[in-house]
Amino acid sequence: MFGFERITADPKILGGKACIRGMRISAALLVNLIANGMSAAEIINEYPDLEEEDIREALRYAAWMAEDTIYIPRQAVAA
């Protein structure tokens, strides 16, 4: 999905949310766990089907989604 090898989206899995390799583990969950202090090792202990690269890619996906590019309409610039 958009150049992410481990991020998938399927309407039949978690309502189409971005998930890790088709599993019912969302990228948002992993980002939330990291943001709230869990280490990658702790997350993998809780979700043994995950790999460290899954967590890194979830973080890269979150950064990509949070891109703060601002688009200014051309008319506004000329005014």
TORLO-86641 format. One line per 10 residues: number of its first residue (from 1); their letters; for each residue x, y, z of N, C-alpha, C, O, CB. Coordinates in nm, 3 decimals, decimal comma, padded with zeros to 5 digits, m for minus. Glycine has a CB too. Layout:
BEGIN
NUM	a	X Y Z X Y Z X Y Z X Y Z X Y Z; ...
//
This chain:
BEGIN
1	mfgferitad	00,085 m00,117 00,000 00,000 00,000 00,000 00,090 00,124 00,000 00,164 00,146 00,095 m00,097 m00,001 00,122; 00,083 00,204 m00,104 00,158 00,329 m00,115 00,306 00,311 m00,085 00,367 00,400 m00,024 00,099 00,432 m00,024; 00,365 00,200 m00,124 00,507 00,177 m00,101 00,541 00,115 00,033 00,659 00,099 00,066 00,579 00,305 m00,114; 00,441 00,080 00,110 00,464 00,014 00,239 00,440 m00,136 00,218 00,330 m00,177 00,182 00,371 00,072 00,352; 00,543 m00,215 00,241 00,533 m00,359 00,216 00,452 m00,432 00,323 00,388 m00,533 00,294 00,670 m00,420 00,208; 00,454 m00,384 00,445 00,391 m00,456 00,555 00,257 m00,396 00,597 00,188 m00,453 00,682 00,483 m00,458 00,673; 00,219 m00,284 00,540 00,091 m00,220 00,572 m00,009 m00,260 00,465 00,014 m00,242 00,346 00,105 m00,064 00,581; m00,120 m00,316 00,510 m00,226 m00,357 00,417 m00,358 m00,296 00,461 m00,376 m00,257 00,577 m00,237 m00,512 00,411; m00,449 m00,287 00,367 m00,584 m00,239 00,398 m00,682 m00,324 00,320 m00,675 m00,333 00,197 m00,600 m00,086 00,363; m00,773 m00,386 00,390 m00,873 m00,474 00,331 m01,007 m00,441 00,398 m01,016 m00,447 00,520 m00,835 m00,627 00,348
11	pkilggkaci	m01,109 m00,408 00,320 m01,238 m00,374 00,381 m01,294 m00,484 00,472 m01,379 m00,457 00,557 m01,339 m00,344 00,273; m01,247 m00,607 00,455 m01,296 m00,719 00,535 m01,219 m00,735 00,667 m01,258 m00,815 00,752 m01,286 m00,848 00,455; m01,111 m00,660 00,682 m01,029 m00,671 00,803 m01,029 m00,535 00,873 m00,981 m00,436 00,817 m00,883 m00,717 00,769; m01,081 m00,530 00,993 m01,089 m00,408 01,073 m01,149 m00,291 00,996 m01,107 m00,177 01,013 m00,952 m00,370 01,123; m01,247 m00,320 00,911 m01,316 m00,215 00,838 m01,229 m00,138 00,741 m01,260 m00,024 00,707 m01,376 m00,120 00,934; m01,120 m00,198 00,695 m01,033 m00,134 00,599 m00,923 m00,049 00,659 m00,851 00,019 00,586 m01,113 m00,050 00,510; m00,909 m00,052 00,792 m00,800 00,024 00,855 m00,665 m00,032 00,811 m00,655 m00,148 00,770 m00,812 00,019 01,010; m00,564 00,051 00,819 m00,428 00,008 00,787 m00,384 m00,094 00,891 m00,380 m00,066 01,011 m00,329 00,129 00,783; m00,350 m00,214 00,843 m00,312 m00,325 00,931 m00,173 m00,375 00,895 m00,117 m00,340 00,792 m00,414 m00,441 00,921; m00,121 m00,456 00,982 00,010 m00,517 00,961 m00,007 m00,652 00,892 m00,066 m00,744 00,948 00,085 m00,533 01,094
21	rgmrisaall	00,046 m00,662 00,770 00,049 m00,786 00,692 m00,082 m00,863 00,692 m00,082 m00,986 00,699 00,157 m00,875 00,744; m00,195 m00,793 00,683 m00,325 m00,859 00,675 m00,376 m00,915 00,806 m00,482 m00,978 00,809 m00,318 m00,968 00,577; m00,301 m00,893 00,913 m00,346 m00,940 01,044 m00,445 m00,840 01,102 m00,458 m00,729 01,052 m00,225 m00,961 01,140; m00,512 m00,879 01,206 m00,606 m00,790 01,272 m00,534 m00,704 01,378 m00,584 m00,685 01,489 m00,720 m00,871 01,336; m00,419 m00,655 01,341 m00,340 m00,566 01,426 m00,320 m00,438 01,346 m00,252 m00,438 01,243 m00,201 m00,632 01,470; m00,379 m00,329 01,392 m00,372 m00,205 01,315 m00,239 m00,133 01,338 m00,176 m00,145 01,442 m00,488 m00,114 01,352; m00,200 m00,058 01,237 m00,083 00,027 01,249 m00,104 00,128 01,362 m00,011 00,159 01,436 m00,053 00,099 01,116; m00,225 00,179 01,374 m00,257 00,276 01,479 m00,235 00,217 01,618 m00,188 00,287 01,707 m00,401 00,325 01,465; m00,269 00,091 01,636 m00,248 00,027 01,766 m00,100 00,027 01,802 m00,062 00,062 01,914 m00,303 m00,118 01,766; m00,016 m00,011 01,707 00,127 m00,017 01,734 00,183 00,122 01,765 00,264 00,137 01,857 00,202 m00,078 01,614
31	vnliangmsa	00,141 00,222 01,690 00,188 00,358 01,716 00,142 00,402 01,855 00,219 00,464 01,928 00,136 00,455 01,608; 00,019 00,372 01,890 m00,035 00,407 02,022 00,045 00,339 02,133 00,077 00,402 02,234 m00,184 00,368 02,031; 00,077 00,212 02,116 00,153 00,141 02,218 00,292 00,202 02,237 00,337 00,220 02,350 00,166 m00,006 02,182; 00,359 00,234 02,127 00,491 00,299 02,135 00,478 00,435 02,201 00,557 00,470 02,288 00,554 00,313 01,993; 00,376 00,512 02,160 00,356 00,647 02,216 00,329 00,643 02,366 00,358 00,740 02,437 00,241 00,717 02,144; 00,274 00,533 02,413 00,243 00,521 02,555 00,348 00,444 02,633 00,322 00,397 02,745 00,109 00,454 02,572; 00,466 00,430 02,575 00,580 00,380 02,651 00,619 00,234 02,635 00,717 00,192 02,696 00,553 00,402 02,788; 00,547 00,157 02,557 00,589 00,017 02,539 00,708 00,011 02,445 00,716 00,087 02,348 00,472 m00,069 02,485; 00,798 m00,079 02,473 00,912 m00,100 02,385 00,872 m00,199 02,275 00,771 m00,268 02,287 01,036 m00,153 02,464; 00,951 m00,204 02,170 00,925 m00,299 02,063 00,926 m00,442 02,118 00,843 m00,524 02,078 01,029 m00,283 01,950
41	aeiineypdl	01,018 m00,472 02,207 01,027 m00,606 02,266 00,901 m00,640 02,344 00,851 m00,752 02,337 01,150 m00,617 02,357; 00,848 m00,543 02,420 00,725 m00,567 02,496 00,606 m00,591 02,403 00,522 m00,676 02,429 00,695 m00,447 02,590; 00,600 m00,515 02,294 00,490 m00,532 02,198 00,498 m00,670 02,134 00,397 m00,739 02,121 00,494 m00,422 02,089; 00,617 m00,710 02,093 00,634 m00,842 02,031 00,603 m00,952 02,131 00,551 m01,057 02,092 00,776 m00,859 01,977; 00,633 m00,931 02,257 00,598 m01,029 02,360 00,446 m01,045 02,369 00,396 m01,156 02,386 00,656 m00,987 02,498; 00,373 m00,933 02,358 00,226 m00,937 02,364 00,164 m00,987 02,234 00,058 m01,050 02,236 00,172 m00,799 02,397; 00,228 m00,959 02,123 00,179 m00,997 01,990 00,290 m01,073 01,918 00,358 m01,016 01,833 00,135 m00,872 01,907; 00,310 m01,202 01,951 00,425 m01,277 01,899 00,429 m01,296 01,748 00,533 m01,335 01,694 00,427 m01,410 01,964; 00,319 m01,271 01,677 00,321 m01,281 01,531 00,388 m01,161 01,466 00,416 m01,163 01,346 00,180 m01,297 01,478; 00,413 m01,056 01,544 00,477 m00,936 01,491 00,628 m00,951 01,486 00,688 m01,031 01,557 00,439 m00,815 01,575
51	eeedirealr	00,688 m00,871 01,398 00,833 m00,861 01,388 00,872 m00,715 01,410 00,789 m00,626 01,392 00,885 m00,915 01,249; 00,995 m00,691 01,447 01,040 m00,553 01,471 01,017 m00,465 01,350 00,981 m00,348 01,365 01,186 m00,551 01,510; 01,037 m00,518 01,232 01,017 m00,439 01,110 00,871 m00,396 01,095 00,844 m00,291 01,036 01,062 m00,519 00,987; 00,777 m00,476 01,146 00,635 m00,436 01,144 00,615 m00,307 01,223 00,543 m00,217 01,180 00,545 m00,549 01,201; 00,680 m00,299 01,337 00,666 m00,182 01,424 00,732 m00,061 01,358 00,674 00,048 01,358 00,729 m00,208 01,563; 00,851 m00,079 01,301 00,918 00,031 01,233 00,834 00,082 01,116 00,823 00,202 01,094 01,057 m00,013 01,184; 00,775 m00,010 01,041 00,694 00,033 00,927 00,566 00,102 00,972 00,521 00,196 00,906 00,660 m00,088 00,838; 00,507 00,059 01,083 00,389 00,128 01,136 00,424 00,271 01,173 00,344 00,363 01,151 00,332 00,052 01,260; 00,542 00,292 01,229 00,586 00,427 01,264 00,614 00,510 01,138 00,580 00,628 01,134 00,712 00,421 01,352; 00,675 00,449 01,037 00,697 00,520 00,911 00,564 00,557 00,846 00,550 00,665 00,789 00,782 00,435 00,815
61	yaawmaedti	00,468 00,466 00,853 00,334 00,491 00,797 00,268 00,608 00,870 00,208 00,695 00,807 00,245 00,364 00,806; 00,279 00,610 01,002 00,220 00,720 01,080 00,285 00,853 01,043 00,217 00,954 01,031 00,236 00,694 01,232; 00,416 00,853 01,025 00,485 00,976 00,986 00,438 01,021 00,848 00,418 01,140 00,824 00,638 00,956 00,986; 00,421 00,927 00,757 00,373 00,957 00,622 00,232 01,015 00,628 00,202 01,112 00,558 00,376 00,831 00,534; 00,147 00,957 00,711 00,009 01,006 00,724 00,004 01,144 00,788 m00,088 01,222 00,761 m00,074 00,908 00,806; 00,101 01,175 00,871 00,102 01,304 00,941 00,173 01,414 00,862 00,189 01,525 00,912 00,167 01,289 01,077; 00,215 01,384 00,743 00,285 01,482 00,660 00,208 01,614 00,663 00,087 01,615 00,641 00,301 01,431 00,515; 00,277 01,721 00,688 00,208 01,849 00,703 00,231 01,944 00,586 00,251 02,064 00,604 00,253 01,915 00,830; 00,226 01,888 00,466 00,238 01,970 00,347 00,116 02,060 00,336 00,003 02,015 00,352 00,254 01,883 00,221; 00,139 02,186 00,309 00,030 02,281 00,294 00,017 02,318 00,147 00,116 02,357 00,084 00,053 02,408 00,382
71	yiprqavaa	m00,101 02,307 00,093 m00,127 02,343 m00,045 m00,203 02,475 m00,047 m00,314 02,485 00,005 m00,207 02,232 m00,118; m00,142 02,577 m00,108 m00,206 02,708 m00,117 m00,260 02,724 m00,259 m00,184 02,712 m00,355 m00,106 02,824 m00,081; m00,389 02,750 m00,271 m00,445 02,770 m00,406 m00,373 02,885 m00,478 m00,338 02,984 m00,415 m00,597 02,800 m00,398; m00,352 02,871 m00,607 m00,279 02,972 m00,684 m00,348 03,108 m00,678 m00,281 03,211 m00,679 m00,264 02,927 m00,830; m00,480 03,110 m00,672 m00,553 03,236 m00,668 m00,515 03,314 m00,542 m00,499 03,436 m00,548 m00,706 03,211 m00,673; m00,502 03,248 m00,431 m00,471 03,315 m00,305 m00,332 03,377 m00,309 m00,310 03,482 m00,249 m00,481 03,216 m00,187; m00,239 03,315 m00,377 m00,103 03,367 m00,386 m00,100 03,495 m00,469 m00,028 03,589 m00,435 m00,008 03,261 m00,447; m00,178 03,500 m00,577 m00,179 03,616 m00,666 m00,248 03,736 m00,604 m00,223 03,849 m00,645 m00,246 03,579 m00,797; m00,333 03,715 m00,508 m00,412 03,826 m00,450 m00,337 03,914 m00,360 m00,393 04,010 m00,306 m00,526 03,774 m00,378
//
